[in-house]
Amino acid sequence: MTAAAVLAGLLAVPPPSSASSVPPPPPSASPAIPPSTHACAAATQRCEGRISVPLDWDDPGSERIDVAFAWVPRKGATSTVLANPGGPLPALPMLPMLERTVDRQNLLVVEPRGLGESSPLSCPDLDLNRPETIASCAGQVGARGRFFTTDQAVADMDAVRKALGVPEVTFYGISYGTVFAQAYAARFPESTAGVFLDSLVPVRKDGYAIEPIRSRTDLLGLTCRSSRDCEATWSALVRRLRDRPDAEISLKTLWSLLPRLSEPVFGRELNAAATAYLRGDPLLLRRLAAAAAKAPTQPLRGPQFAGMLAYKCGDAKFPFDRDAPAAERRRQLDRFYAVKRPLRPFTVAEAGGVTGWADWCVHWPTPRKNPPVPPRADHPDVPTATAAGDYDTHTPAEVARRFPHGSLLRVVGGGHSTTLSVPCAREALRAFLADPGEPPRSCDARTYRPIASFPRTAEDLPEAGGLDRRVVAAFATAADAVVRRNPGSGSYRPLKEEPGLRGGKLVFDDGAAVIRLEDVRFVNDVAVSGQISLGRDGTATARLTAGGAEVTLSWPAFRPLDPVPVSGSLGGQPFTARIPV
């Protein structure tokens, strides 16, 4: 992935609600509460608080820091969920979303040290694109920065649990929260009732987290319909662009498309677009590249990244010695890139020269031995489940190999943080929390079917039971427009208009849930104009002119159907049909 895409993956969760909805901390404890118990232990509604903990849990006399938390007791609840939404980023801003997801159990969210409201680390001039600022930040943080790591943070979490008088917790971790979950379960097995891991970040045998460095061409096979070997097609495409550069598609841009395969537009079209490009039809791939270039990106600068660096660099092992100075680390990492070529068929230079955390962490010292999970630690004998999306950082098969302790929920067609965005994954989580046992083996998050090829003319469109070619062309044009408003297509949602594939213009009015087509040509020989309306029930309806004919269409949008049931009229004459994708 590109450096920006690596970070975008960490942040790929729906936006949290306003923090203003969180009530202020309660007054000091009443005399009925024991001095060793936090005032929030007596709360009957959401309560926020802080505790003081040692900077170094191995040295109780070390500097004291504050750790913030939120406690959400639920009437009648018999169990407690300790949740972390990942990042590692501030957890408390995600509290409203976690409250909606964990809606029946007591909920505890502890802000990890160094982030948000828990003694945050901060470097005002930090810019991950400028290595010197990372080194400068490490110098500003100083020696205390080595204690802002997962092994210390989970000790904070257990201290909050004790202060609230909670006997045991089920740890629900999302993304980087799964590192916290694994560390907590291994270090505090007596207070762990269960573990649910969504979007696993696995740990090595030595206890350190795994931050993969690779190109994700393996994911092309998930939507490969036009070739038995899409990776071979992709390699041929890379060679073509090396030999004959395209001003509209750089190799860096091409590489940036791979992490977007989890988005419906890219998953639906990328393989067919690559095949078409090699056959002399570049418009499809150029369209995807243009949309990706216009998509908003996460800035890689800001004072808050200091805490994230402390965790990501301190908790993991990379292809360099943790104890080596920065210059030697750089040499070791460059040798790894040259020998292993982890981004094949791309080179690191073609991908922009930076793969992500490995390059950034070269400049962050890690002098302390601090594996999140103690080496050779036994996993507690408690109910455990993992949820893995097909397009996640680690595929379901990889999760099954690396974390064989519990049940696996495969989210078919899912991406990252599925329990926050996919209804069937969220329901599997709730079922597990209510009765920790065997969750479903899979749930389906697919909202589209991949395209096998792109037609150039109406005659190239698939047969639909003798249906007039103008109707088939109108439907293909409309379906191509509608997928661009699929709720999962984050790269396209900010676009308010886009050129038609082979001419014309699409205009998106999300407020009215309408798409306007202005002389749009999905195939060269049929121009389509009119309007498409998107209903709340997932039905798309269209009133169009196609090749001079009046066409109305109605079909179920955002569903993985092939063929698609379509009803409508041509010149006022009604029809029903099943049109292949």
C-alpha positions as CSV (number, residue, x, y, z in Angstrom):
1,M,0.0,0.0,0.0
2,T,1.0,3.6,-0.4
3,A,2.0,5.4,2.8
4,A,-1.2,7.3,2.7
5,A,-3.2,4.2,2.2
6,V,-1.5,2.5,5.1
7,L,-2.7,5.3,7.4
8,A,-6.1,5.4,5.7
9,G,-6.6,1.7,6.6
10,L,-6.1,2.6,10.2
11,L,-8.6,5.3,10.0
12,A,-11.1,3.5,7.8
13,V,-14.0,3.6,10.2
14,P,-17.2,5.7,10.1
15,P,-16.8,9.1,11.7
16,P,-17.6,9.3,15.4
17,S,-20.4,11.3,16.8
18,S,-19.7,14.7,18.4
19,A,-17.8,14.5,21.7
20,S,-20.2,17.0,23.1
21,S,-22.7,14.2,23.8
22,V,-20.3,12.8,26.5
23,P,-21.3,13.9,30.0
24,P,-18.7,15.4,32.3
25,P,-17.0,13.4,35.0
26,P,-19.1,12.7,38.1
27,P,-18.4,14.4,41.5
28,S,-16.0,12.9,43.9
29,A,-16.8,9.5,45.5
30,S,-19.3,9.4,48.3
31,P,-18.2,8.0,51.7
32,A,-20.0,4.7,50.8
33,I,-17.4,4.0,48.1
34,P,-14.1,2.5,49.3
35,P,-11.1,4.8,48.9
36,S,-9.5,2.3,46.5
37,T,-12.5,2.3,44.2
38,H,-13.1,4.9,41.6
39,A,-16.3,7.1,41.9
40,C,-17.5,5.7,38.6
41,A,-17.9,2.3,40.2
42,A,-21.2,3.5,41.7
43,A,-22.5,5.1,38.4
44,T,-25.8,4.0,36.9
45,Q,-25.2,5.9,33.6
46,R,-22.2,6.8,31.4
47,C,-19.3,8.0,33.6
48,E,-15.9,9.4,32.6
49,G,-12.9,9.5,34.9
50,R,-9.1,9.2,35.2
51,I,-6.7,7.2,37.3
52,S,-3.0,7.8,38.0
53,V,-0.6,5.0,37.0
54,P,3.2,4.6,36.9
55,L,5.0,5.4,33.7
56,D,6.8,2.1,34.1
57,W,4.8,-0.6,35.6
58,D,8.0,-2.5,36.5
59,D,9.0,0.5,38.7
60,P,6.1,1.6,40.9
61,G,8.1,4.6,42.0
62,S,8.5,6.0,38.5
63,E,6.8,9.1,37.2
64,R,3.0,9.1,37.4
65,I,0.8,9.7,34.4
66,D,-3.0,10.1,34.0
67,V,-5.1,7.6,32.0
68,A,-8.7,8.5,31.0
69,F,-11.6,6.1,30.6
70,A,-15.3,5.9,30.0
71,W,-17.6,3.5,31.9
72,V,-21.0,2.7,30.5
73,P,-23.0,0.5,32.9
74,R,-26.2,-1.1,31.5
75,K,-29.2,-2.1,33.6
76,G,-29.4,-5.8,34.1
77,A,-26.1,-6.5,32.4
78,T,-24.1,-9.5,33.8
79,S,-20.9,-9.0,31.8
80,T,-18.5,-6.3,30.8
81,V,-16.9,-5.6,27.4
82,L,-13.5,-3.8,27.4
83,A,-13.3,-2.3,23.9
84,N,-10.6,-0.7,21.8
85,P,-11.4,0.6,18.3
86,G,-7.8,0.5,17.0
87,G,-5.4,3.0,15.3
88,P,-3.7,3.2,17.7
89,L,-5.7,6.4,18.0
90,P,-7.7,8.1,20.7
91,A,-10.4,5.7,21.7
92,L,-12.8,8.0,23.6
93,P,-14.0,9.9,20.4
94,M,-15.3,6.5,19.2
95,L,-17.3,5.9,22.3
96,P,-20.8,6.7,20.8
97,M,-20.2,4.2,18.0
98,L,-19.0,1.6,20.4
99,E,-22.0,2.2,22.6
100,R,-24.3,1.5,19.6
101,T,-22.4,-1.6,18.7
102,V,-22.0,-3.1,22.2
103,D,-25.6,-2.3,23.2
104,R,-26.4,-4.9,25.9
105,Q,-23.3,-5.3,28.1
106,N,-21.5,-3.0,30.4
107,L,-18.9,-1.1,28.3
108,L,-15.5,0.0,29.3
109,V,-13.3,2.1,27.0
110,V,-9.8,3.1,28.3
111,E,-7.9,5.8,26.4
112,P,-4.4,4.3,25.7
113,R,-1.6,6.2,27.3
114,G,0.1,8.7,25.0
115,L,-3.1,9.3,23.0
116,G,-6.1,11.7,23.3
117,E,-6.8,12.5,26.9
118,S,-4.3,10.0,28.5
119,S,-1.1,12.0,28.9
120,P,-0.7,12.5,25.2
121,L,2.6,12.6,23.4
122,S,2.8,15.6,21.0
123,C,5.3,17.0,18.5
124,P,4.0,20.1,16.8
125,D,6.2,19.9,13.7
126,L,5.8,16.1,13.1
127,D,5.5,15.2,9.4
128,L,5.8,11.5,8.4
129,N,7.0,12.6,5.0
130,R,10.0,14.3,6.5
131,P,12.2,11.7,8.3
132,E,14.1,14.5,10.2
133,T,10.9,15.5,12.0
134,I,10.4,11.9,13.2
135,A,13.9,11.8,14.6
136,S,13.4,15.3,16.2
137,C,10.1,14.1,17.7
138,A,11.8,11.1,19.2
139,G,14.3,13.4,20.8
140,Q,11.6,15.7,22.2
141,V,9.8,12.7,23.7
142,G,13.0,11.4,25.2
143,A,13.6,8.2,27.1
144,R,10.0,8.2,28.6
145,G,8.7,7.5,25.1
146,R,9.8,3.8,25.4
147,F,7.0,3.2,27.9
148,F,4.2,4.3,25.6
149,T,3.7,0.8,24.3
150,T,1.1,-2.0,24.5
151,D,2.6,-3.9,27.3
152,Q,2.3,-0.9,29.5
153,A,-1.1,0.2,28.1
154,V,-2.9,-3.1,28.9
155,A,-1.6,-2.8,32.5
156,D,-3.3,0.6,32.6
157,M,-6.5,-1.0,31.3
158,D,-6.4,-3.7,34.0
159,A,-5.9,-1.0,36.7
160,V,-9.0,0.7,35.5
161,R,-10.9,-2.6,35.7
162,K,-9.8,-3.1,39.2
163,A,-10.7,0.5,40.2
164,L,-14.2,-0.1,38.9
165,G,-14.5,-3.4,40.8
166,V,-15.2,-5.3,37.6
167,P,-14.2,-9.0,38.1
168,E,-13.5,-9.9,34.4
169,V,-14.0,-8.6,30.9
170,T,-14.5,-9.8,27.4
171,F,-12.0,-7.9,25.2
172,Y,-13.4,-6.6,21.9
173,G,-10.6,-5.3,19.8
174,I,-10.7,-3.8,16.3
175,S,-7.7,-3.5,14.1
176,Y,-4.8,-2.3,16.3
177,G,-7.2,-3.0,19.2
178,T,-6.6,-6.7,18.5
179,V,-2.9,-6.2,19.6
180,F,-4.2,-4.8,22.9
181,A,-6.7,-7.7,23.1
182,Q,-4.0,-10.3,22.6
183,A,-1.7,-8.6,25.0
184,Y,-4.3,-8.2,27.7
185,A,-5.5,-11.8,27.5
186,A,-2.0,-13.1,27.7
187,R,-0.9,-10.9,30.6
188,F,-4.1,-10.9,32.6
189,P,-5.8,-14.3,31.9
190,E,-7.5,-14.4,35.2
191,S,-9.6,-11.3,34.4
192,T,-10.3,-12.3,30.8
193,A,-13.7,-13.9,30.1
194,G,-13.5,-13.9,26.3
195,V,-11.9,-12.3,23.3
196,F,-13.4,-11.0,20.0
197,L,-10.9,-9.8,17.4
198,D,-12.1,-7.9,14.4
199,S,-9.4,-7.2,11.6
200,L,-6.6,-9.1,13.3
201,V,-3.1,-7.6,13.7
202,P,-1.2,-10.9,14.5
203,V,1.9,-11.2,16.6
204,R,5.0,-13.2,16.0
205,K,6.2,-16.1,18.1
206,D,8.5,-13.6,19.9
207,G,5.4,-11.6,20.9
208,Y,5.9,-8.6,18.6
209,A,3.3,-7.3,16.2
210,I,3.5,-8.1,12.5
211,E,3.3,-5.1,10.2
212,P,3.3,-6.6,6.7
213,I,5.2,-5.0,3.8
214,R,3.8,-6.3,0.6
215,S,1.8,-5.5,-2.5
216,R,-1.8,-6.8,-2.5
217,T,-2.0,-8.3,-6.0
218,D,-3.2,-11.5,-4.2
219,L,-6.5,-9.7,-3.7
220,L,-7.1,-9.4,-7.4
221,G,-8.2,-13.0,-7.5
222,L,-11.3,-12.3,-5.4
223,T,-12.9,-10.5,-8.3
224,C,-11.1,-12.1,-11.2
225,R,-13.7,-13.2,-13.8
226,S,-11.9,-12.3,-17.1
227,S,-8.7,-14.2,-16.5
228,R,-7.5,-17.2,-14.7
229,D,-4.5,-15.4,-13.6
230,C,-5.2,-11.7,-12.8
231,E,-1.8,-11.3,-11.1
232,A,-0.1,-12.3,-14.4
233,T,-2.3,-9.7,-16.2
234,W,-1.3,-7.1,-13.6
235,S,2.4,-7.9,-14.0
236,A,2.0,-7.5,-17.8
237,L,0.4,-4.2,-17.1
238,V,3.2,-3.0,-15.0
239,R,5.7,-4.0,-17.7
240,R,3.7,-2.2,-20.3
241,L,3.6,1.1,-18.3
242,R,7.4,0.8,-17.6
243,D,8.1,0.4,-21.3
244,R,5.4,2.9,-22.6
245,P,4.6,5.4,-19.8
246,D,1.1,6.8,-19.7
247,A,0.8,10.4,-18.6
248,E,-2.5,9.7,-17.0
249,I,-1.4,6.5,-15.1
250,S,1.9,6.5,-13.3
251,L,3.2,3.4,-11.7
252,K,2.7,5.0,-8.3
253,T,-0.9,5.7,-9.2
254,L,-1.4,2.1,-10.4
255,W,0.0,0.8,-7.2
256,S,-2.3,3.0,-5.2
257,L,-5.3,1.3,-6.8
258,L,-4.7,-2.1,-5.1
259,P,-5.7,-1.0,-1.6
260,R,-8.9,0.2,-3.1
261,L,-10.1,-3.2,-4.2
262,S,-12.3,-3.4,-1.1
263,E,-14.4,-0.5,-2.5
264,P,-17.2,-1.6,-4.8
265,V,-16.2,0.5,-7.8
266,F,-12.7,-0.7,-7.9
267,G,-13.5,-4.3,-7.0
268,R,-16.1,-4.4,-9.7
269,E,-13.9,-2.9,-12.5
270,L,-10.2,-3.1,-11.8
271,N,-9.5,-6.5,-13.3
272,A,-11.5,-5.8,-16.4
273,A,-9.9,-2.4,-16.8
274,A,-6.4,-3.9,-16.7
275,T,-7.3,-6.4,-19.3
276,A,-8.9,-3.8,-21.5
277,Y,-5.8,-1.6,-21.2
278,L,-3.6,-4.4,-22.5
279,R,-6.0,-4.8,-25.4
280,G,-5.8,-1.2,-26.4
281,D,-8.8,0.3,-24.5
282,P,-7.2,2.6,-21.9
283,L,-10.3,4.7,-20.9
284,L,-11.5,2.4,-18.1
285,L,-8.2,2.3,-16.2
286,R,-7.7,6.0,-16.7
287,R,-11.1,6.7,-15.3
288,L,-10.3,4.7,-12.1
289,A,-6.9,6.4,-11.8
290,A,-8.5,9.9,-12.1
291,A,-11.0,9.1,-9.4
292,A,-8.3,7.8,-7.1
293,A,-6.2,10.9,-7.7
294,K,-9.2,13.1,-6.7
295,A,-10.1,11.1,-3.5
296,P,-9.3,12.9,-0.2
297,T,-6.2,11.6,1.5
298,Q,-5.2,11.6,5.2
299,P,-2.5,14.2,5.9
300,L,0.6,12.5,7.2
301,R,1.5,15.3,9.6
302,G,0.3,16.5,12.9
303,P,1.4,16.4,16.6
304,Q,-0.9,13.5,17.3
305,F,1.2,11.1,15.3
306,A,3.8,11.0,18.1
307,G,1.7,8.6,20.2
308,M,1.0,6.5,17.2
309,L,4.7,6.2,16.3
310,A,5.5,5.2,19.9
311,Y,3.1,2.2,19.6
312,K,3.6,1.2,16.0
313,C,7.4,1.4,16.2
314,G,7.7,0.0,19.7
315,D,5.3,-2.9,19.4
316,A,6.5,-4.4,16.1
317,K,9.6,-5.8,14.5
318,F,10.7,-4.7,11.1
319,P,13.4,-5.9,8.7
320,F,16.1,-4.1,10.8
321,D,17.6,-4.5,14.2
322,R,15.6,-2.8,16.9
323,D,18.9,-1.9,18.7
324,A,20.7,-0.5,15.6
325,P,21.2,3.2,15.0
326,A,19.0,4.9,12.3
327,A,21.7,4.8,9.6
328,E,22.2,1.1,10.0
329,R,18.5,0.5,10.1
330,R,18.1,2.3,6.8
331,R,20.8,0.1,5.2
332,Q,19.2,-3.1,6.5
333,L,15.8,-2.0,5.3
334,D,17.1,-1.1,1.8
335,R,18.8,-4.5,1.6
336,F,15.5,-6.2,2.5
337,Y,13.8,-4.3,-0.3
338,A,16.4,-5.2,-2.8
339,V,16.6,-8.9,-2.0
340,K,13.0,-9.8,-1.0
341,R,11.2,-7.3,-3.4
342,P,8.1,-7.4,-1.2
343,L,6.1,-5.1,-3.5
344,R,6.4,-7.2,-6.6
345,P,5.7,-6.5,-9.5
346,F,6.5,-3.0,-8.4
347,T,9.7,-1.7,-7.0
348,V,9.8,0.5,-3.9
349,A,10.8,3.5,-6.0
350,E,7.8,2.9,-8.3
351,A,5.5,2.8,-5.3
352,G,6.8,6.2,-4.1
353,G,9.9,5.2,-2.2
354,V,8.1,4.6,1.1
355,T,6.1,1.5,2.1
356,G,4.8,2.9,5.4
357,W,5.6,2.1,9.0
358,A,8.9,0.4,8.3
359,D,10.4,3.5,6.7
360,W,8.9,5.8,9.4
361,C,10.1,3.6,12.3
362,V,13.7,3.6,11.0
363,H,13.9,7.0,12.8
364,W,12.2,6.0,16.1
365,P,14.4,4.5,18.8
366,T,13.2,1.2,20.4
367,P,15.7,0.6,23.2
368,R,13.4,-1.5,25.5
369,K,12.5,-5.1,25.2
370,N,8.7,-4.9,25.2
371,P,6.9,-7.5,23.2
372,P,3.1,-6.9,23.5
373,V,2.6,-10.6,24.2
374,P,5.2,-12.3,26.4
375,P,7.1,-14.9,24.3
376,R,5.7,-18.4,24.6
377,A,2.7,-17.1,26.6
378,D,-0.2,-19.4,26.7
379,H,-3.5,-18.1,25.3
380,P,-6.1,-18.3,28.1
381,D,-8.7,-21.0,27.8
382,V,-11.6,-18.7,27.1
383,P,-14.1,-18.3,24.2
384,T,-12.3,-16.6,21.3
385,A,-13.6,-15.5,17.9
386,T,-12.0,-13.6,15.0
387,A,-13.7,-11.7,12.2
388,A,-11.8,-11.3,9.0
389,G,-12.9,-9.6,5.7
390,D,-11.7,-10.9,2.4
391,Y,-10.1,-7.6,1.6
392,D,-8.6,-6.9,5.1
393,T,-4.9,-6.4,5.8
394,H,-4.8,-10.1,6.6
395,T,-7.1,-12.4,4.7
396,P,-9.3,-15.0,6.5
397,A,-7.0,-17.8,5.5
398,E,-4.0,-15.9,7.0
399,V,-6.0,-15.2,10.2
400,A,-6.9,-18.9,10.5
401,R,-3.2,-19.9,10.3
402,R,-1.9,-17.2,12.6
403,F,-4.6,-17.3,15.2
404,P,-5.9,-20.8,15.4
405,H,-7.2,-20.6,19.0
406,G,-10.8,-19.7,18.3
407,S,-13.7,-19.6,15.8
408,L,-13.3,-17.7,12.5
409,L,-16.0,-15.5,11.0
410,R,-15.2,-14.8,7.3
411,V,-16.9,-11.6,6.1
412,V,-17.2,-12.3,2.4
413,G,-16.4,-9.2,0.4
414,G,-15.7,-7.3,3.6
415,G,-12.8,-5.0,4.3
416,H,-11.5,-3.5,7.6
417,S,-13.4,-3.1,10.9
418,T,-16.4,-5.0,9.7
419,T,-18.2,-5.1,13.0
420,L,-18.6,-1.3,12.8
421,S,-19.9,-1.3,9.2
422,V,-21.3,-4.7,8.1
423,P,-24.6,-5.6,9.8
424,C,-24.1,-9.4,9.7
425,A,-20.7,-9.0,11.3
426,R,-22.1,-6.7,14.0
427,E,-24.8,-9.3,14.8
428,A,-22.2,-12.1,15.0
429,L,-20.3,-9.9,17.5
430,R,-23.5,-9.3,19.6
431,A,-24.4,-13.0,19.5
432,F,-20.9,-13.9,20.8
433,L,-21.0,-11.3,23.6
434,A,-24.4,-12.5,24.7
435,D,-23.4,-16.2,24.6
436,P,-19.7,-16.8,23.9
437,G,-19.7,-19.8,21.6
438,E,-19.4,-20.7,18.0
439,P,-20.2,-17.7,15.8
440,P,-21.4,-18.2,12.2
441,R,-18.6,-19.3,9.8
442,S,-19.3,-16.6,7.3
443,C,-21.5,-13.6,6.5
444,D,-21.9,-11.9,3.2
445,A,-21.0,-8.2,2.7
446,R,-20.9,-8.1,-1.1
447,T,-22.9,-5.4,-2.8
448,Y,-21.9,-5.9,-6.4
449,R,-20.7,-8.4,-9.0
450,P,-17.4,-7.9,-10.8
451,I,-17.5,-7.1,-14.5
452,A,-15.9,-9.6,-16.8
453,S,-15.2,-7.1,-19.6
454,F,-16.2,-3.7,-20.9
455,P,-18.0,-3.4,-24.2
456,R,-17.1,-0.8,-26.8
457,T,-20.4,-1.0,-28.8
458,A,-24.0,-2.0,-28.2
459,E,-23.3,-5.2,-30.1
460,D,-20.7,-6.2,-27.5
461,L,-23.2,-6.0,-24.7
462,P,-24.5,-9.4,-23.3
463,E,-27.7,-10.9,-24.7
464,A,-30.8,-10.5,-22.5
465,G,-33.4,-12.7,-24.0
466,G,-33.9,-10.8,-27.2
467,L,-34.3,-7.4,-25.3
468,D,-33.8,-4.4,-27.5
469,R,-30.1,-3.4,-27.5
470,R,-31.0,0.2,-26.6
471,V,-32.6,-1.0,-23.4
472,V,-29.6,-3.2,-22.6
473,A,-27.3,-0.2,-23.3
474,A,-29.4,2.1,-21.2
475,F,-29.3,-0.4,-18.3
476,A,-25.5,-0.9,-18.6
477,T,-25.0,2.9,-18.6
478,A,-27.3,3.4,-15.6
479,A,-25.7,0.5,-13.6
480,D,-22.3,1.9,-14.3
481,A,-23.4,5.3,-12.9
482,V,-25.2,3.9,-9.8
483,V,-22.3,1.8,-8.5
484,R,-20.4,5.1,-8.1
485,R,-22.9,6.0,-5.3
486,N,-22.5,2.7,-3.6
487,P,-22.2,3.5,0.2
488,G,-18.9,1.5,0.3
489,S,-17.2,3.4,-2.5
490,G,-15.5,6.0,-0.4
491,S,-13.2,7.3,-3.1
492,Y,-16.2,8.2,-5.3
493,R,-18.5,9.7,-2.7
494,P,-16.8,13.1,-2.7
495,L,-17.0,13.4,-6.5
496,K,-19.9,15.6,-7.6
497,E,-19.5,14.9,-11.3
498,E,-17.5,12.7,-13.5
499,P,-17.1,12.3,-17.3
500,G,-18.9,9.5,-18.9
501,L,-16.7,6.5,-19.8
502,R,-16.7,7.3,-23.6
503,G,-18.4,10.7,-23.5
504,G,-20.9,12.9,-21.8
505,K,-21.1,13.7,-18.1
506,L,-22.5,12.3,-14.8
507,V,-23.7,14.7,-12.1
508,F,-24.3,13.3,-8.6
509,D,-26.8,15.0,-6.3
510,D,-26.5,13.1,-3.1
511,G,-28.9,15.4,-1.2
512,A,-31.7,14.4,-3.6
513,A,-30.4,10.9,-4.1
514,V,-30.3,11.6,-7.8
515,I,-27.8,11.0,-10.7
516,R,-28.2,13.0,-13.9
517,L,-26.8,11.7,-17.1
518,E,-26.0,14.2,-19.8
519,D,-25.4,12.5,-23.2
520,V,-23.4,9.7,-21.4
521,R,-21.8,7.1,-23.6
522,F,-20.9,3.9,-21.8
523,V,-20.7,2.3,-25.2
524,N,-19.6,4.4,-28.2
525,D,-22.8,4.1,-30.3
526,V,-25.5,4.8,-27.7
527,A,-25.8,8.1,-25.9
528,V,-28.0,8.1,-22.7
529,S,-29.5,11.1,-21.0
530,G,-32.0,11.4,-18.1
531,Q,-32.1,10.9,-14.4
532,I,-31.7,8.0,-11.9
533,S,-33.3,8.1,-8.5
534,L,-32.0,6.0,-5.6
535,G,-34.6,4.8,-3.1
536,R,-34.1,4.2,0.5
537,D,-35.1,0.6,0.0
538,G,-32.2,0.0,-2.4
539,T,-34.2,0.3,-5.6
540,A,-32.9,2.4,-8.5
541,T,-35.4,3.9,-10.9
542,A,-34.5,5.7,-14.1
543,R,-36.2,7.8,-16.8
544,L,-33.8,7.9,-19.8
545,T,-33.5,8.5,-23.5
546,A,-31.2,5.9,-25.1
547,G,-30.4,6.1,-28.9
548,G,-33.5,8.3,-29.3
549,A,-35.8,5.9,-27.5
550,E,-37.7,6.6,-24.2
551,V,-36.7,4.0,-21.6
552,T,-37.7,3.5,-18.0
553,L,-35.9,1.1,-15.7
554,S,-36.3,-0.2,-12.2
555,W,-33.9,-2.7,-10.5
556,P,-32.4,-3.6,-7.1
557,A,-29.2,-1.7,-6.7
558,F,-26.2,-2.5,-4.5
559,R,-26.8,-6.2,-4.5
560,P,-24.5,-9.0,-5.9
561,L,-26.9,-10.1,-8.6
562,D,-26.0,-11.6,-12.0
563,P,-28.2,-11.5,-14.0
564,V,-30.1,-8.5,-12.6
565,P,-34.0,-8.5,-12.6
566,V,-35.1,-5.4,-14.4
567,S,-38.5,-4.0,-15.2
568,G,-39.5,-1.0,-17.2
569,S,-40.7,0.2,-20.6
570,L,-39.4,1.0,-24.0
571,G,-41.4,3.6,-25.9
572,G,-44.3,3.1,-23.4
573,Q,-44.3,-0.7,-23.9
574,P,-43.6,-2.5,-20.6
575,F,-41.1,-5.3,-20.2
576,T,-39.4,-7.5,-17.6
577,A,-36.0,-9.1,-18.1
578,R,-33.0,-10.5,-16.5
579,I,-29.9,-8.6,-17.8
580,P,-26.4,-10.1,-17.3
581,V,-23.7,-8.0,-15.6
